Amino acid sequence: MNPIHQFDRPLLRKWTALLFVLVMAGFGFVQAVHVHDTLAKQTLPASHCSLCVVAHSAALITPPTAAPVPVLASALLAPSHPQLQSHLHVAFSFIRPPPQVL
């Protein structure tokens, strides 16, 4: 039985990992050298470029909150008596007439 070594991976997995490393390095390079010539002298970030907006936006940090502790409270309810008759009172003028056969 041969042990599986760290570098004994399929060729497709190696090429996929290399592709992702190159993509991340490419994005990092583009972000590092990205400059607007007309806006280089301004101190405010560019609001028309999506890359600049993402680079200059700060992540919102929210403090962790705990869920409220559930309260187990029970109460004894009085049993209700069964309803033996209908208490629904509908006037005959509100009842829809039967459909007409054509």
PADORO-302702 format. One record per residue: residue in one letter; x, y, z of N, C-alpha, C in turn. Coordinates in steps of 0.2 Angstrom, whole numbers, padded with zeros to 4 digits, always signed. Layout:
# PADORO-302702
AXYZXYZXYZ;...
//
This chain:
# PADORO-302702
M+0004-0006+0000+0000+0000+0000+0004+0006+0000;N+0004+0011-0005+0007+0017-0005+0004+0022-0002;P+0007+0026+0002+0004+0032+0005+0003+0037+0000;I-0002+0041+0001-0003+0047-0004+0001+0053-0001;H+0005+0055-0006+0010+0061-0004+0006+0067-0006;Q+0009+0073-0004+0006+0079-0005+0006+0081-0012;F+0011+0079-0016+0012+0082-0022+0010+0077-0028;D+0007+0071-0025+0004+0066-0030-0004+0068-0031;R-0005+0073-0035-0011+0076-0037-0012+0075-0044;P-0019+0075-0046-0020+0074-0053-0018+0081-0057;L-0016+0080-0063-0013+0086-0067-0019+0091-0068;L-0025+0090-0068-0030+0095-0069-0030+0099-0063;R-0030+0096-0057-0030+0100-0051-0024+0104-0050;K-0018+0102-0052-0012+0106-0052-0013+0113-0057;W-0016+0111-0063-0017+0117-0067-0022+0122-0065;T-0027+0119-0062-0032+0123-0059-0030+0128-0053;A-0026+0125-0049-0023+0129-0044-0018+0134-0046;L-0014+0132-0051-0010+0137-0054-0014+0143-0058;L-0019+0141-0061-0023+0146-0064-0026+0151-0059;F-0029+0149-0053-0031+0153-0048-0026+0157-0045;V-0020+0155-0044-0014+0159-0042-0013+0164-0046;L-0012+0163-0053-0011+0168-0058-0016+0173-0058;V-0023+0171-0058-0028+0176-0058-0028+0181-0052;M-0026+0178-0046-0026+0182-0040-0020+0187-0041;A-0014+0184-0043-0008+0189-0044-0010+0194-0049;G-0014+0193-0054-0015+0197-0060-0020+0203-0057;F-0025+0201-0053-0029+0206-0050-0026+0210-0045;G-0021+0207-0041-0017+0211-0036-0013+0216-0040;F-0010+0214-0046-0005+0219-0050-0009+0224-0053;V-0015+0223-0055-0020+0228-0058-0022+0233-0053;Q-0024+0231-0047-0026+0235-0042-0020+0239-0039;A-0014+0237-0039-0008+0240-0037-0006+0246-0042;V-0006+0245-0048-0004+0250-0053-0010+0254-0056;H-0016+0253-0054-0021+0257-0057-0021+0264-0054;V-0021+0269-0059-0020+0276-0058-0024+0279-0063;H-0028+0285-0061-0031+0289-0066-0027+0295-0067;D-0025+0296-0073-0020+0302-0074-0023+0309-0072;T-0030+0310-0074-0033+0316-0073-0034+0317-0065;L-0035+0312-0062-0037+0312-0055-0031+0311-0050;A-0025+0310-0053-0019+0308-0049-0018+0314-0044;K-0019+0320-0045-0018+0326-0040-0023+0327-0035;Q-0029+0324-0036-0034+0324-0031-0033+0320-0025;T-0035+0322-0019-0035+0318-0013-0041+0314-0012;L-0046+0315-0015-0052+0311-0015-0052+0305-0019;P-0055+0300-0017-0055+0294-0021-0060+0295-0027;A-0059+0292-0033-0063+0292-0039-0069+0288-0038;S-0075+0292-0039-0081+0289-0038-0084+0286-0044;H-0081+0287-0050-0083+0284-0056-0080+0277-0058;C-0075+0275-0055-0072+0269-0056-0074+0264-0051;S-0076+0258-0053-0078+0253-0049-0073+0250-0045;L-0067+0249-0048-0061+0247-0044-0059+0252-0039;C-0059+0258-0040-0057+0263-0035-0062+0263-0029;V-0069+0262-0031-0074+0263-0026-0073+0257-0021;V-0072+0251-0024-0071+0245-0020-0064+0245-0016;A-0059+0248-0019-0053+0249-0015-0053+0254-0009;H-0057+0259-0010-0057+0264-0005-0063+0263+0000;S-0067+0258-0001-0073+0257+0004-0071+0253+0010;A-0073+0255+0015-0071+0252+0021-0077+0247+0023;A-0075+0241+0026-0079+0236+0028-0083+0238+0035;L-0089+0237+0035-0093+0239+0041-0091+0233+0047;I-0089+0235+0052-0088+0231+0058-0094+0231+0063;T-0097+0226+0064-0103+0226+0068-0101+0222+0074;P-0103+0224+0080-0101+0220+0086-0106+0214+0087;P-0103+0209+0089-0107+0202+0090-0112+0203+0095;T-0118+0200+0093-0124+0201+0098-0126+0194+0100;A-0128+0193+0105-0131+0186+0108-0138+0186+0107;A-0140+0180+0106-0148+0179+0105-0151+0179+0112;P-0157+0181+0113-0160+0182+0119-0161+0175+0122;V-0161+0174+0128-0162+0167+0132-0169+0166+0131;P-0171+0160+0129-0178+0158+0129-0181+0157+0136;V-0187+0159+0137-0190+0159+0143-0195+0154+0143;L-0195+0149+0147-0199+0143+0147-0204+0145+0153;A-0210+0147+0151-0215+0149+0156-0222+0145+0153;S-0225+0142+0158-0231+0139+0156-0236+0141+0161;A-0242+0141+0159-0248+0143+0163-0254+0138+0162;L-0258+0136+0167-0263+0132+0166-0269+0136+0164;L-0272+0133+0158-0278+0136+0155-0284+0132+0157;A-0289+0136+0158-0296+0133+0160-0298+0130+0154;P-0301+0123+0155-0304+0120+0149-0310+0123+0146;S-0311+0124+0140-0317+0127+0137-0322+0122+0135;H-0328+0124+0135-0333+0119+0134-0334+0118+0126;P-0336+0113+0124-0337+0112+0117-0343+0116+0114;Q-0343+0119+0108-0348+0122+0105-0352+0118+0101;L-0358+0117+0103-0363+0112+0101-0367+0115+0095;Q-0368+0121+0095-0372+0124+0089-0368+0130+0086;S-0369+0131+0080-0366+0136+0076-0368+0143+0078;H-0364+0148+0079-0366+0155+0081-0365+0159+0075;L-0364+0157+0069-0363+0161+0063-0370+0163+0061;H-0372+0169+0061-0378+0172+0059-0377+0176+0053;V-0379+0173+0047-0379+0177+0041-0386+0178+0038;A-0387+0184+0036-0393+0186+0033-0394+0183+0026;F-0400+0181+0024-0401+0178+0018-0399+0183+0012;S-0399+0189+0013-0397+0194+0008-0390+0193+0006;F-0386+0191+0010-0379+0190+0009-0376+0184+0006;I-0381+0179+0005-0379+0173+0002-0379+0173-0005;R-0374+0171-0008-0374+0171-0016-0379+0166-0019;P-0383+0168-0024-0387+0164-0027-0384+0158-0031;P-0388+0153-0032-0385+0147-0036-0383+0149-0043;P-0378+0146-0046-0376+0148-0053-0382+0146-0058;Q-0383+0150-0063-0388+0149-0068-0385+0145-0073;V-0389+0140-0075-0387+0135-0080-0390+0139-0087;L-0385+0139-0092-0387+0142-0098-0388+0137-0103;
//
